[in-house]
Amino acid sequence: MGSHGTTAWFATSAEVDERAEVGPGTRVWHLAQVREGARIGADCIIGRGAYVGSGVVMGDRCKVQNHALVYEPAVLEDGCFVGPAVVFTNDHFPRAVAPDGSLKSASDWEPVGVTVRTGASVGARAVCVAPVTIGRWATVAAGAVVTRDVPDFALVAGVPARRIRWVGRAGVPLERAEDDVWVCPETGERYVERDDVLTELDG
């Protein structure tokens, strides 16, 4: 077993570049790759075969499941979940070659990233087409293709992804309590909807 830092843990078959920063308590599993310049917070899990690109920034307590591809310059805030085989793209107009047929190099394009806000979840095999932002505590359903920003607390599904419900911090679909008020059946937390924006009610 290998490790960088004090208490991070890396499987022997994981490839973690020495120029990456990995926080304490983070575990990087077999055949995962973490590229140079990536900054991963504390208590994260990087699953088997996952890829974290150069310069990707990840907060604390994130989970990146098996074979997910998190291409730079993605940013994940604290507590994000990235399901198995999720793909975050990073190119507006992908081409292997230039118009003259020559092979493109890194200097021939400008990468664009996906941003995932605090507590959000992206389900298995979803594709997020950069540049998009997944809002706080939102949920992207398995297999969805996200081509535009996802609001806070939204549950989106489909191709292209559309909002089908609201969800709370627990990830459970909310139930309508009054005209503009929604409640989480699991935690009792209440939310208010105004102009297609959901916010938490104080207290």
trRosetta pair geometry for C-beta under 8 A, 3 or more apart (Angstrom, degrees):
i j d omega theta_ij theta_ji phi_ij phi_ji
1 9 6.4 -24 178 -162 122 91
1 10 7.0 145 -177 76 71 54
1 11 6.7 -58 -125 -123 74 33
1 12 6.0 -92 -91 -50 29 84
2 10 4.4 -35 82 78 88 110
2 11 7.6 8 33 98 85 17
2 12 5.9 115 -13 -105 94 53
2 14 7.2 -139 54 59 114 98
2 16 7.6 -170 105 34 126 117
3 7 7.6 -57 -171 -171 140 14
3 8 5.4 155 -159 87 90 71
3 9 5.5 -38 -98 -109 107 39
3 10 5.6 169 -91 16 43 88
4 8 5.6 -15 64 70 69 132
4 10 6.8 49 -2 -20 82 131
4 16 6.1 -129 -11 117 130 136
4 18 7.3 173 -110 -126 132 56
4 20 7.5 119 63 81 169 90
4 22 5.3 96 74 43 117 120
5 8 4.6 65 59 9 117 112
5 22 5.8 -141 0 80 134 84
5 23 7.3 -154 164 -154 174 13
5 24 6.2 -135 141 -78 129 65
6 24 5.6 -12 66 -103 102 108
7 24 4.4 49 53 -155 103 90
7 25 5.7 17 108 -55 116 52
8 22 4.5 77 -122 122 165 115
8 23 6.8 128 -75 88 112 30
8 24 6.2 -114 -48 -117 72 31
8 25 7.0 -29 -90 35 55 21
8 26 4.7 -8 -125 60 97 87
8 27 7.4 -177 -166 -76 65 36
8 28 7.4 28 171 -4 106 100
9 26 7.5 -166 32 96 64 48
9 27 4.8 -8 67 -113 101 77
9 28 7.2 -172 96 27 55 66
10 14 4.6 -126 -173 67 94 133
10 16 5.3 -101 -115 -2 147 137
10 22 7.9 58 -61 113 108 173
10 27 7.7 173 -80 -158 35 48
10 28 4.6 -5 -116 61 76 110
11 14 4.5 107 58 -19 81 103
11 28 6.6 -122 14 103 79 68
11 29 5.2 45 -15 -161 133 36
11 30 4.4 -83 123 -72 162 58
11 31 7.8 -29 88 -3 135 48
11 32 7.5 102 39 23 113 97
13 30 4.7 31 65 -150 119 77
13 31 5.2 -15 128 -57 116 60
14 28 4.5 116 -163 125 161 106
14 29 6.6 139 -73 95 120 18
14 30 6.4 -115 -55 -118 78 20
14 31 6.8 -50 -91 11 52 13
14 32 4.8 -5 -128 56 99 84
14 33 7.4 -177 -168 -77 66 37
14 34 7.5 23 169 3 107 97
14 46 7.8 97 -138 94 134 119
15 31 8.0 5 -2 -157 91 32
15 32 7.3 -153 36 98 65 48
15 33 4.5 -4 67 -114 106 79
15 34 7.2 -176 98 31 60 60
16 20 5.7 -105 -178 53 82 138
16 22 6.5 -16 -166 -38 139 145
16 28 5.7 103 -66 81 125 170
16 32 7.9 26 -64 100 85 94
16 33 7.7 -177 -74 -153 43 39
16 34 4.5 14 -122 51 74 114
17 20 4.7 106 66 -17 84 100
17 34 6.3 -129 17 102 79 73
17 35 5.6 28 -5 -170 136 29
17 36 4.3 -94 134 -70 160 63
17 37 7.9 -8 88 6 140 52
17 38 7.4 114 45 21 111 100
17 54 8.0 11 24 -101 158 86
19 36 4.0 26 71 -145 123 88
19 37 5.9 -5 128 -45 110 54
20 34 4.8 74 -131 133 173 110
20 35 6.8 128 -74 91 117 29
20 36 6.2 -122 -53 -121 75 27
20 37 6.8 -31 -95 37 60 20
20 38 4.4 -2 -130 56 105 89
20 39 7.4 -166 -166 -74 67 36
20 40 7.1 21 169 4 110 102
20 52 8.0 86 -133 98 141 120
21 38 7.2 -150 38 99 63 55
21 39 4.6 7 59 -121 112 72
21 40 6.8 -179 96 32 63 61
22 26 5.2 -128 178 69 95 140
22 28 7.1 -60 -136 -33 148 125
22 34 7.0 57 -75 134 117 167
22 40 4.9 5 -118 62 65 111
23 26 5.2 98 67 -23 71 121
23 40 6.0 -127 8 110 87 68
23 41 4.5 -4 -1 172 151 33
23 42 3.6 -101 141 -68 131 54
23 43 7.2 -48 106 4 118 52
23 44 6.9 91 52 4 107 102
23 60 6.8 -71 89 -102 166 80
24 42 5.1 -1 60 -125 69 101
24 43 7.6 5 99 -42 64 67
25 42 5.2 50 47 -176 111 82
25 43 4.1 -9 112 -77 129 65
25 44 7.9 111 102 15 82 49
26 40 5.7 104 -139 127 165 118
26 41 7.3 144 -69 93 125 42
26 42 6.4 -131 -43 -148 91 29
26 43 6.4 -67 -72 -19 60 8
26 44 4.3 8 -123 49 102 82
26 45 7.4 -162 -156 -69 64 32
26 46 7.2 37 174 -7 103 99
27 44 7.5 -152 35 94 57 54
27 45 5.4 -1 62 -117 98 69
27 46 7.0 -160 99 32 54 70
28 32 5.1 -135 -178 76 88 136
28 34 6.2 -73 -125 -22 146 127
28 46 4.4 0 -118 60 71 120
29 32 5.5 88 64 -17 61 123
29 45 7.5 27 -23 -175 109 83
29 46 6.4 -161 16 95 77 65
29 47 5.4 -14 39 -156 133 32
29 48 4.6 -67 116 -65 122 62
29 50 7.7 75 53 14 96 104
29 66 7.8 -55 80 -93 139 79
30 48 4.9 4 64 -122 84 94
30 49 7.5 1 100 -37 73 66
31 48 5.8 42 51 -169 100 74
31 49 4.7 2 104 -78 115 63
32 46 4.9 121 -176 132 160 109
32 47 6.7 143 -79 89 125 32
32 48 6.4 -123 -49 -137 90 20
32 49 6.2 -39 -80 11 59 9
32 50 4.6 4 -125 52 103 78
32 51 7.3 -165 -160 -71 65 36
32 52 7.5 30 173 -1 104 97
33 50 7.6 -150 36 97 59 52
33 51 5.1 3 60 -119 100 71
33 52 7.0 -164 99 33 59 66
34 38 5.1 -120 -178 60 89 149
34 40 6.8 -59 -141 -22 139 136
34 46 6.7 -15 -65 -165 112 174
34 52 4.6 2 -117 60 70 117
35 38 5.5 106 65 -28 66 114
35 51 7.9 35 -28 -176 103 80
35 52 6.4 -150 14 98 79 65
35 53 5.3 -11 27 -167 139 32
35 54 3.9 -83 124 -64 128 67
35 55 7.7 -32 96 6 113 57
35 56 7.5 93 50 9 102 102
35 72 7.4 -81 67 -38 140 123
36 54 5.0 5 66 -122 71 105
37 54 4.8 53 51 -173 112 80
37 55 4.4 -7 121 -67 123 61
38 52 5.1 79 -135 131 157 111
38 53 7.0 145 -81 90 111 35
38 54 6.4 -108 -46 -130 81 29
38 55 6.5 -39 -80 13 51 13
38 56 4.7 2 -125 52 95 84
38 57 7.7 -169 -159 -73 57 35
38 58 7.5 14 178 4 97 104
38 72 8.0 -120 -87 -81 86 107
39 56 7.5 -156 35 95 59 52
39 57 5.0 2 61 -119 104 70
39 58 6.9 -177 96 32 59 65
40 44 5.4 -107 175 43 107 152
40 46 7.2 -43 -136 -48 156 124
40 52 7.0 14 -69 168 120 165
40 56 7.9 27 -68 100 81 98
40 58 4.6 4 -120 61 65 118
40 62 7.8 -116 -154 51 87 120
41 44 5.9 109 69 -36 72 117
41 58 5.8 -126 5 111 86 73
41 59 4.7 4 -13 170 150 31
41 60 3.8 -106 138 -70 137 53
41 61 7.3 -45 100 4 123 50
41 62 6.9 98 47 4 108 104
41 78 7.1 -45 62 -101 170 75
42 60 4.7 -2 54 -124 79 102
42 61 7.3 1 92 -39 72 66
43 60 5.8 41 49 -172 97 87
43 61 4.9 0 98 -80 111 67
44 58 6.1 59 -106 131 159 129
44 60 7.0 -136 -53 -153 88 35
44 61 6.6 -132 -81 -81 60 7
44 62 4.6 1 -124 56 106 78
44 63 7.0 -174 -162 -76 67 37
44 64 7.3 24 173 3 110 94
45 62 7.6 -143 37 101 61 53
45 63 4.8 5 56 -122 105 76
45 64 7.0 -167 97 37 62 60
46 50 5.1 -139 -179 68 81 136
46 52 6.4 -64 -130 -28 134 129
46 64 5.0 4 -121 61 62 112
47 50 4.9 96 62 -31 71 122
47 63 7.6 50 -37 179 104 80
47 64 6.0 -140 11 105 87 63
47 65 4.5 24 -4 -165 154 33
47 66 4.0 -96 139 -62 129 51
47 67 7.4 -54 102 3 113 49
47 68 6.9 82 48 11 113 100
47 84 7.3 -73 95 -98 161 76
48 66 4.6 0 59 -119 84 98
48 67 7.2 -8 97 -36 73 71
49 66 5.6 45 49 -168 102 76
49 67 4.4 -1 104 -77 119 69
50 64 5.0 114 -163 128 157 110
50 65 7.1 150 -77 95 125 25
50 66 6.5 -126 -51 -139 88 23
50 67 6.3 -82 -80 -32 55 9
50 68 4.8 5 -127 51 101 79
50 69 7.5 -162 -158 -72 61 36
50 70 7.2 21 175 3 102 101
51 68 7.4 -142 37 99 65 53
51 69 4.9 10 54 -124 114 66
51 70 6.5 -174 94 35 65 64
51 71 7.6 16 112 -72 113 63
52 56 5.1 -124 -179 56 85 147
52 58 7.2 -54 -144 -26 133 136
52 64 6.9 100 -72 90 106 174
52 70 5.1 0 -113 67 61 116
53 56 5.0 107 62 -37 72 113
53 70 6.2 -138 4 106 87 65
53 71 4.6 61 -33 -148 147 40
53 72 3.5 -128 117 -24 125 83
53 73 7.7 -105 97 -81 123 32
53 74 7.0 104 41 18 113 100
53 90 7.4 -40 21 -31 174 158
54 72 5.2 -40 66 -42 59 153
55 72 4.6 72 64 -139 98 131
55 73 5.3 -42 115 -116 118 85
56 70 5.6 77 -133 129 157 110
56 71 7.7 179 -75 140 118 15
56 72 5.2 -117 -55 -91 77 73
56 73 6.9 -176 -90 -152 51 38
56 74 5.0 6 -129 61 99 87
56 75 7.5 -171 -162 -80 61 39
56 76 7.6 23 172 5 100 97
57 73 7.9 21 2 179 91 78
57 74 7.7 -155 39 103 62 56
57 75 4.8 1 64 -121 104 78
57 76 7.1 -171 100 35 60 61
58 62 5.1 -107 -179 37 109 155
58 64 7.6 -63 -124 -37 151 124
58 70 7.9 35 -71 150 120 160
58 75 7.9 -173 -75 -158 42 41
58 76 4.5 10 -122 60 72 111
58 80 7.6 -115 -149 46 87 121
59 62 6.1 113 67 -39 69 115
59 76 6.1 -125 14 112 82 73
59 77 4.8 24 -12 -177 143 35
59 78 3.8 -96 131 -67 141 54
59 79 7.2 -33 94 4 123 54
59 80 7.1 103 45 1 103 101
59 118 7.6 -22 51 -101 164 76
60 78 5.0 1 53 -124 78 96
60 79 7.4 9 90 -41 70 64
61 78 6.0 39 50 -170 97 82
61 79 5.1 4 97 -83 109 62
62 76 5.3 75 -120 130 153 134
62 78 7.2 -135 -55 -152 87 31
62 79 6.6 -92 -82 -44 61 3
62 80 4.7 4 -126 55 103 80
62 81 7.4 -167 -160 -73 64 35
62 82 7.4 27 173 0 104 99
63 80 7.6 -148 38 100 59 54
63 81 5.0 4 60 -121 103 70
63 82 6.8 -166 100 34 60 65
64 68 5.0 -130 -178 64 87 138
64 70 6.2 -63 -134 -27 139 136
64 82 4.6 3 -119 60 66 120
65 68 5.6 94 63 -27 62 119
65 81 7.8 31 -27 -176 105 79
65 82 6.3 -154 14 98 78 65
65 83 5.2 -13 32 -162 138 31
65 84 4.4 -75 119 -64 124 60
65 85 8.0 -44 97 1 103 50
65 86 7.5 89 51 4 97 104
65 124 7.5 -55 80 -96 147 82
66 84 4.9 4 61 -121 83 97
66 85 7.4 -4 99 -38 74 69
67 84 6.0 41 53 -167 96 76
67 85 4.8 3 102 -79 112 67
68 82 4.8 103 -162 132 163 113
68 83 6.9 140 -83 86 121 33
68 84 6.6 -125 -54 -139 86 23
68 85 6.4 -76 -83 -26 54 8
68 86 4.4 8 -130 49 101 87
68 87 7.6 -162 -160 -69 60 38
69 86 7.2 -150 36 96 62 56
69 87 4.8 8 58 -118 111 71
69 88 6.7 -154 102 33 70 67
70 74 5.1 -107 -179 53 88 154
70 76 7.5 -40 -149 -31 141 126
70 82 6.6 9 -73 179 116 172
70 86 7.9 32 -69 96 77 103
70 88 5.2 35 -131 30 51 127
71 74 6.3 106 75 -22 45 112
71 87 7.9 21 -7 -172 108 72
71 88 5.4 -156 33 91 78 86
71 89 6.5 -2 45 -156 137 19
71 90 4.1 -123 117 -15 122 125
71 111 7.4 -136 145 -156 105 127
71 113 7.7 -154 101 -117 75 74
71 130 7.9 -107 79 -18 110 141
72 90 6.2 51 81 -120 46 162
72 111 5.9 39 107 139 82 159
72 113 6.7 -58 166 -93 40 112
73 90 7.0 118 10 -138 54 125
73 111 5.7 125 -11 111 87 117
73 112 7.6 -69 38 -165 93 16
73 113 3.9 -89 77 -54 67 135
74 88 4.9 47 -85 128 139 156
74 90 7.4 -96 -43 -82 85 111
74 113 4.7 -172 -76 -163 38 107
74 114 4.8 -4 -117 57 97 80
74 115 7.3 179 -158 -79 60 38
74 116 7.4 19 -178 -1 103 98
74 130 7.8 -114 -83 -85 81 129
75 113 6.3 80 -6 134 80 141
75 114 7.8 -158 35 96 59 49
75 115 4.8 -2 62 -118 101 78
75 116 7.2 -169 97 30 57 64
76 80 4.3 -116 -170 39 108 152
76 82 7.3 -74 -105 -39 146 121
76 115 8.0 178 -78 -159 37 45
76 116 4.6 0 -117 59 73 112
77 80 6.3 110 62 -40 57 113
77 116 6.6 -143 20 100 76 65
77 117 5.3 7 23 -155 135 36
77 118 4.4 -67 113 -65 129 63
77 119 8.0 -31 93 0 107 54
77 120 8.0 75 51 16 100 99
78 118 5.2 11 60 -124 81 91
78 119 7.5 10 97 -43 75 64
79 118 5.8 45 52 -167 109 70
79 119 4.6 1 106 -82 124 56
80 116 4.6 83 -132 122 146 127
80 117 7.9 140 -85 81 111 23
80 118 7.4 -113 -59 -135 82 23
80 119 7.1 -36 -83 4 52 5
80 120 5.6 -2 -123 62 88 75
80 121 7.3 170 -165 -84 58 42
80 122 7.8 17 177 1 100 96
81 120 7.5 -137 36 109 73 46
81 121 4.0 -1 62 -119 114 84
81 122 6.8 -173 99 29 68 60
82 86 5.0 -124 -179 52 87 148
82 88 7.9 -52 -137 -33 134 114
82 116 7.4 -121 -72 -47 100 173
82 122 5.2 6 -122 55 60 112
83 86 5.2 108 62 -42 69 114
83 121 7.4 61 -40 177 99 87
83 122 5.8 -134 10 102 89 65
83 123 4.8 14 -1 -169 156 27
83 124 4.0 -104 144 -66 131 52
83 125 7.4 -56 105 2 116 47
83 126 6.8 81 49 14 117 100
83 142 6.8 -83 106 -101 166 84
84 124 4.7 5 56 -124 84 98
84 125 7.1 -6 96 -39 75 70
85 124 6.1 45 50 -169 95 76
85 125 4.7 4 97 -82 114 68
86 122 5.1 82 -130 119 150 119
86 123 7.6 144 -83 90 111 28
86 124 7.0 -115 -55 -136 81 27
86 125 6.8 -105 -81 -59 48 9
86 126 5.3 -1 -123 58 92 78
86 127 7.5 174 -163 -83 60 37
86 128 7.4 21 178 -2 103 99
87 126 7.8 -151 36 100 64 48
87 127 4.8 -6 64 -117 102 79
87 128 7.3 -169 95 30 56 65
88 113 7.4 20 157 -161 122 66
88 114 4.1 -116 -153 23 114 139
88 128 5.0 -11 -113 64 69 108
88 130 6.6 64 173 -49 80 106
89 94 7.8 -94 -165 -46 120 130
89 114 7.4 96 48 -40 53 113
89 127 7.0 38 -27 -178 104 95
89 128 6.9 -156 17 91 77 56
89 129 5.2 4 37 -128 132 52
89 130 5.0 -142 87 11 76 91
90 111 4.4 0 160 -158 114 98
90 112 5.9 171 -164 61 58 49
90 113 6.0 3 -119 -90 95 54
90 114 7.7 -95 -81 -11 74 83
90 130 5.2 29 -104 30 39 153
91 94 4.2 91 102 -76 135 84
91 109 6.1 8 -131 160 104 146
91 111 6.6 -53 -76 -117 66 62
91 112 7.2 141 -91 30 18 87
91 130 7.5 79 13 63 27 114
92 112 6.0 62 -46 10 87 136
92 130 7.8 -89 -68 98 59 85
93 109 7.9 -151 65 -129 79 120
95 98 7.3 112 113 -84 132 27
95 104 6.2 111 97 -28 85 143
96 103 6.8 -43 155 -136 80 70
96 104 6.3 -167 168 21 28 105
97 100 7.9 -123 161 71 101 50
97 101 5.4 -10 168 -155 140 31
97 102 6.2 149 -159 74 89 29
97 103 5.8 -58 -105 -99 77 35
97 104 6.0 -169 -118 -22 18 85
98 101 7.1 -38 71 30 70 19
98 102 5.0 -2 37 58 112 86
98 103 7.9 14 1 77 85 9
98 104 5.7 132 -46 -78 77 81
98 108 6.4 -110 -75 -153 105 146
104 108 4.2 -126 -157 70 92 149
104 109 6.6 33 175 -19 135 110
105 108 5.3 110 53 -10 61 104
106 109 7.6 -92 -166 46 33 80
112 130 4.5 167 107 139 91 116
112 131 4.4 -89 164 -56 118 98
113 130 5.4 -105 177 -135 7 138
113 131 6.3 37 63 -116 41 87
114 128 4.6 75 -121 117 146 129
114 130 4.9 -106 -53 -85 73 92
114 131 7.1 -173 -83 -142 43 47
114 132 5.8 -3 -125 60 82 77
114 133 7.7 162 -168 -90 57 35
114 134 7.3 28 175 -9 100 101
115 131 7.8 28 -4 -170 93 86
115 132 7.6 -145 36 104 72 43
115 133 4.4 -13 69 -114 107 81
115 134 7.0 -165 97 26 57 67
116 120 5.0 -140 -174 69 89 126
116 122 6.8 -82 -114 -29 135 119
116 133 7.8 179 -79 -159 27 54
116 134 4.6 0 -120 55 69 117
117 120 5.4 82 63 -20 67 124
117 133 6.7 50 -32 176 103 96
117 134 6.2 -150 17 94 79 64
117 135 5.3 -19 35 -166 138 29
117 136 4.3 -74 123 -67 126 59
117 137 7.9 -53 101 -2 102 50
117 138 7.4 71 54 12 105 103
117 152 7.2 -59 85 -97 150 83
118 136 5.1 6 60 -126 83 92
118 137 7.2 -9 101 -40 74 72
119 136 5.9 44 50 -171 105 70
119 137 4.3 -4 105 -80 124 69
119 169 6.3 -49 -176 -139 152 78
120 134 4.6 145 159 128 159 111
120 135 6.6 140 -85 84 130 37
120 136 6.5 -130 -52 -144 95 18
120 137 6.1 -87 -78 -39 59 8
120 138 4.7 5 -126 51 106 76
120 139 7.1 -168 -161 -73 68 39
120 140 7.7 46 169 -9 105 92
120 150 7.7 118 -144 91 138 129
121 138 7.5 -147 38 98 61 51
121 139 4.9 0 63 -117 102 76
121 140 6.9 -151 104 31 59 70
121 171 6.4 25 7 -114 146 120
122 126 5.1 -130 177 64 90 138
122 128 6.6 -59 -133 -39 143 124
122 134 6.5 -83 -69 -101 103 170
122 140 4.5 6 -126 51 64 123
123 126 5.2 95 66 -29 69 120
123 139 7.1 52 -38 177 102 86
123 140 5.6 -142 13 100 83 69
123 141 5.1 -26 24 176 149 24
123 142 3.7 -98 141 -64 125 57
123 143 7.2 -39 104 8 115 54
123 144 6.9 82 52 12 110 101
124 142 4.4 6 54 -127 80 107
124 143 7.3 7 92 -38 72 66
125 142 6.0 50 48 -171 91 81
125 143 5.2 12 94 -82 109 59
126 140 4.9 95 -153 130 167 121
126 141 7.1 137 -83 85 121 41
126 142 6.4 -123 -48 -139 90 28
126 143 6.3 -30 -81 20 61 10
126 144 4.7 3 -126 55 104 77
126 145 7.3 -173 -162 -77 67 34
126 146 6.7 38 171 -13 112 102
126 161 8.0 34 -150 -70 113 134
127 144 7.6 -145 38 101 60 51
127 145 4.9 -2 63 -118 102 75
127 146 7.0 -165 96 25 52 71
128 132 5.5 -131 -176 60 95 125
128 134 6.9 -65 -119 -46 143 115
128 140 7.2 -62 -74 -118 104 173
128 146 4.5 -8 -116 59 70 119
129 132 6.4 72 71 -15 56 124
129 145 6.8 32 -21 178 111 86
129 146 6.4 -170 19 86 73 61
129 147 5.0 5 49 -106 127 65
132 146 5.4 179 117 132 166 108
132 147 7.0 -166 -71 -179 138 13
132 148 6.3 160 -119 -176 112 9
132 149 5.6 -174 -159 -82 76 49
132 150 7.2 58 164 -8 113 83
133 149 4.7 7 52 -128 85 100
133 150 7.1 -139 101 38 56 69
134 138 5.3 -143 176 69 82 128
134 140 6.3 -68 -125 -36 130 118
134 146 7.1 -11 -81 -172 98 168
134 149 7.8 -160 -73 -156 29 59
134 150 4.7 10 -129 49 59 123
135 138 4.5 91 65 -31 80 127
135 149 7.2 75 -45 169 94 91
135 150 5.3 -131 7 104 88 73
135 151 4.9 -12 -5 160 159 24
135 152 3.8 -117 157 -65 127 45
135 153 7.0 -55 109 8 122 48
135 154 6.4 75 47 18 125 100
136 152 4.3 4 51 -126 87 101
136 153 7.1 -2 90 -36 77 68
137 152 6.3 43 49 -169 88 78
137 153 5.3 11 93 -82 106 63
137 167 6.9 -149 147 99 91 93
137 168 7.0 -35 162 169 137 30
137 169 5.2 -68 -129 -100 139 55
137 171 7.9 -136 -170 -75 83 59
138 150 4.7 133 166 131 163 119
138 151 6.8 144 -89 87 127 43
138 152 6.2 -130 -51 -143 95 24
138 153 6.2 -49 -83 1 63 9
138 154 4.8 2 -129 53 107 72
138 155 7.3 -178 -166 -73 69 36
138 156 7.2 13 177 0 115 100
138 167 7.3 112 -142 52 35 111
139 154 7.6 -142 40 101 61 48
139 155 4.8 -4 65 -112 104 75
139 156 7.4 177 91 25 56 63
139 167 5.1 25 5 29 121 158
139 171 5.9 98 -73 -143 135 84
140 144 5.1 -134 179 59 89 137
140 146 5.8 -56 -127 -54 134 129
140 150 6.6 -100 -74 -77 95 166
140 156 5.6 -19 -115 65 63 97
140 157 7.9 145 -169 -81 49 50
140 161 6.5 -37 -141 -128 92 157
141 144 4.8 101 63 -37 78 118
141 155 6.8 64 -50 178 95 86
141 156 6.6 -133 3 96 89 47
141 157 3.6 15 23 -100 146 92
141 158 7.6 51 56 -14 130 51
141 161 7.5 166 35 -127 91 107
141 164 7.9 12 -29 27 137 129
143 159 7.7 -67 144 -48 85 105
144 156 6.0 110 -161 117 160 88
144 157 5.3 -121 -84 -138 118 38
144 158 6.0 24 -123 42 88 31
144 159 6.9 -172 -150 -66 46 63
144 161 4.2 54 -179 -89 119 111
145 158 7.8 -67 35 117 76 45
145 159 4.5 52 22 -121 115 82
145 160 5.5 -84 90 -120 95 57
145 161 6.1 -165 71 -28 42 87
146 150 6.3 -49 -142 -43 129 115
146 156 6.7 85 -101 104 98 143
146 160 7.3 93 -125 -170 19 86
146 161 4.6 -17 -93 20 63 140
147 160 4.5 -55 17 -141 120 133
147 161 7.1 162 13 29 71 85
148 160 7.4 65 6 157 92 136
148 161 7.9 -151 43 68 75 91
150 154 5.2 -147 180 68 86 126
150 156 5.3 -110 -122 -9 116 141
150 161 7.2 -28 -86 116 110 136
150 163 7.6 140 -145 -76 78 93
151 154 4.4 94 63 -29 83 126
151 163 7.0 -2 31 -81 108 140
151 196 7.1 -163 -51 146 165 85
151 197 6.4 -142 -158 -118 137 62
151 198 7.0 111 134 23 123 88
152 197 7.5 45 46 -161 101 77
152 198 6.3 -138 95 69 89 85
152 199 7.5 52 88 -90 138 57
153 166 5.3 17 141 -162 103 90
153 167 5.9 -164 -169 65 65 57
153 168 6.7 6 -137 -98 108 34
153 174 7.7 18 175 -20 117 134
153 191 6.6 154 -162 -143 167 160
153 198 4.4 -90 73 85 138 131
154 163 4.6 -74 -160 -115 117 112
154 165 7.9 137 -165 83 52 47
154 166 6.6 -54 -107 -111 42 59
154 167 7.4 25 125 22 9 87
154 198 7.5 157 -61 20 67 124
155 163 6.8 98 68 -152 50 68
155 164 5.8 -65 101 61 96 81
155 165 4.2 -1 49 64 128 89
155 166 6.7 -175 4 -108 93 7
155 167 4.8 94 -53 -25 105 111
155 173 6.4 -42 -14 -98 157 87
156 161 4.0 61 151 167 118 113
156 162 6.1 173 -148 81 88 17
156 163 5.3 -51 -90 -85 80 50
156 164 6.9 127 -125 4 31 81
157 161 6.2 149 70 -138 4 81
157 162 7.1 -39 62 56 55 64
157 164 5.3 -20 28 -2 107 135
158 161 5.5 140 63 -114 70 39
158 162 5.4 -10 53 21 134 88
158 164 7.7 119 -13 -45 113 120
163 166 7.9 23 -176 -70 115 60
165 173 4.6 -36 161 -132 149 110
165 174 7.2 163 167 36 97 74
166 173 7.0 103 75 -155 49 65
166 174 4.5 -29 94 32 100 123
166 182 5.6 18 82 164 143 174
166 191 6.9 -151 153 89 142 149
166 193 7.1 -118 -63 -79 156 122
166 198 5.3 126 -136 -73 132 162
167 170 7.9 -127 174 71 90 60
167 171 5.6 -1 175 -154 132 32
167 172 6.5 153 -148 72 88 25
167 173 5.7 -59 -93 -94 77 42
167 174 6.3 -176 -111 -20 21 86
168 171 7.4 -66 72 -6 59 19
168 172 6.3 -12 41 56 97 76
168 174 5.6 106 -37 -75 94 100
168 182 8.0 -167 -63 122 100 110
168 184 3.7 -45 8 -84 161 125
168 186 7.5 -163 65 47 130 101
168 187 6.4 -141 122 37 146 121
168 189 5.4 141 -157 71 141 121
168 191 6.7 -159 -98 -29 93 130
169 184 7.4 -45 35 -80 73 161
169 187 6.8 -5 59 11 101 162
169 189 6.6 45 18 31 107 164
170 184 5.8 118 25 -172 118 137
170 186 4.5 -120 108 76 169 139
170 187 5.3 173 -32 -24 129 115
170 189 8.0 161 -9 22 103 122
172 184 6.0 103 70 -159 108 91
172 185 6.1 -104 132 50 139 89
172 186 4.8 122 13 -10 154 124
174 182 3.9 50 148 165 136 121
174 183 6.4 145 -163 65 91 26
174 184 5.7 -59 -107 -82 81 56
174 185 7.8 163 -136 -13 38 77
174 191 6.3 -57 -127 37 159 127
175 182 6.7 152 74 -159 30 76
175 183 5.7 -31 65 63 84 81
175 184 7.9 130 19 -115 80 14
175 185 5.6 64 -4 -52 122 102
176 179 8.0 8 -174 -127 114 10
176 181 7.4 105 -163 82 60 55
176 182 5.7 -48 -100 -103 47 74
176 183 8.0 82 -171 17 6 78
177 181 4.6 -56 66 107 103 102
177 182 6.4 154 5 -122 89 17
177 183 4.5 68 -46 -14 124 113
177 190 6.9 -45 18 -128 152 103
178 181 4.1 38 44 35 96 111
180 192 5.5 35 133 -161 99 80
180 193 5.0 -140 -163 59 76 76
180 194 6.4 41 -166 -70 136 69
181 190 6.0 -10 -171 -171 103 108
181 191 7.2 148 -158 79 54 45
181 192 5.6 -28 -100 -100 65 71
181 193 7.7 -154 -71 13 20 80
181 201 7.3 15 -134 -48 100 141
182 190 7.1 151 81 -158 46 57
182 191 4.6 -21 65 65 97 98
182 192 7.5 178 19 -85 77 21
182 193 6.3 62 -14 -27 113 108
182 198 6.9 -26 34 -138 136 121
183 188 6.6 -21 -173 -153 106 40
183 189 7.1 162 -153 84 59 40
183 190 5.2 -24 -100 -101 78 72
183 191 7.5 -178 -79 21 31 75
184 187 4.6 11 97 45 133 88
184 188 6.3 -43 70 13 85 13
184 189 4.6 26 18 49 123 84
184 190 7.8 -124 7 -66 77 33
184 191 7.7 76 -35 -11 87 107
189 200 6.8 -41 175 -138 114 102
189 201 8.0 164 177 43 70 87
190 200 7.6 103 86 -161 53 61
190 201 4.4 -24 99 34 100 130
191 198 5.1 23 163 -177 129 101
191 199 6.5 164 -158 83 83 29
191 200 5.6 -53 -104 -103 78 43
191 201 6.2 -155 -100 -13 20 86
192 198 7.2 164 81 -149 35 58
192 199 5.9 -21 60 63 83 81
192 201 5.5 94 -22 -70 100 95
193 196 7.3 9 -175 -106 99 17
193 197 7.0 155 -152 75 58 38
193 198 5.1 -25 -95 -94 77 76
194 197 5.9 -27 71 60 68 90
194 199 7.5 -22 25 15 100 107
